[in-house]
Amino acid sequence: MQEEAWEQVGRWSGVCQRFLDWQKQHILGSEQLSPERIERHRACLKWLLRFGRAIYLTASDPDYPDKRLNKELRGRIIQLEHSWRMMHDQLPDSEAEQLIQEVFPE
């Protein structure tokens, strides 16, 4: 059963990598993003995070025998959470301007 779990996590991890590659090319490498593309990014990322977190709940149990799963899942979840913060938890312009003024006063 442990090998089956590892295979499923491996598949999910591969999907995550394809998503991150797509993000790099079509989101980060794009000069203009359409609202549709941003929404597609948000929807895909939400599902990847939900699925990863659900599996991680089991794999992070101290009694779970295969610690490889825990490490693989946690690493991918960190990457996906970073993507979320970068694209969907951005500071409003007014807060960003205030922060810039505080850090770099004239």
Order of alpha helices (4+ residues) and beta strands (2+ residues): alpha-alpha-alpha-alpha
